[in-house]
């Protein structure tokens, strides 16, 4: 399967913005791209501001909201906890069953998790367990400021300990006047984590589709994903 799995070092680091922007850029390059956000909590799939809606809009996929996100829950909590509050339970097998139904509908898929790689998604499985099951390289989205090196290092080391491939890191939300930590973190991350920085993206004041697509086009190296597609074809 051709694709990438977009995860974060934390919640609200901009995974969906980066994932959606990459989808739009690949679509513009005539790549047949699909999206999969299997679990969503805190907002309805059809809400224009939801991760599901943004991924669908930017990728221009014909997949339905339910196909992109088969499991959605009301409370803005880890999906496992949000599901339990509704008396529901999601197993890994349930997620993979939906994946099998859509994975051949596009040549390249961008899959997005929830929060970081250790977030519990369902009964006895975390985000990282899903990544391993899908066998996709990982793109880590992280904040650029003080403290991010620790979070990225732990994420990378955990992924590598399970034999997973980390394609690289996007530092999202660089300040207009970055401080010393923001300026020195990219080189330090590559040195201590052993993974490439694939992009350093600025804070966007106006989150329009065009602005997000242009930001990714200008600041994120999407050629790696194109090479990944060529290698797996």
Buried (B, 14 or more C-beta within 10 A) or exposed (E): BBBBBBBBBBEEBBBBBBBBBBBBBBBEEEBBBBBBBBBBBBBBBEBEEBBBBBBBBBBEBEBEBEBBBBBBBEBEBBBBEBBBEEEEEBEBEBBBEBBEEBBEEBBBBBBBBBBBBBBBBBBEBBBBBBBBBBEBBBBBBBBBBEEBBEBBBBBBEBBBEEEBBBBBBBBBBBEEEBEEBBEEBBEBBBEEBEBBBBBBBBEBEEEEEEEBBBBBBEBBBBEBBBEBBEEEE
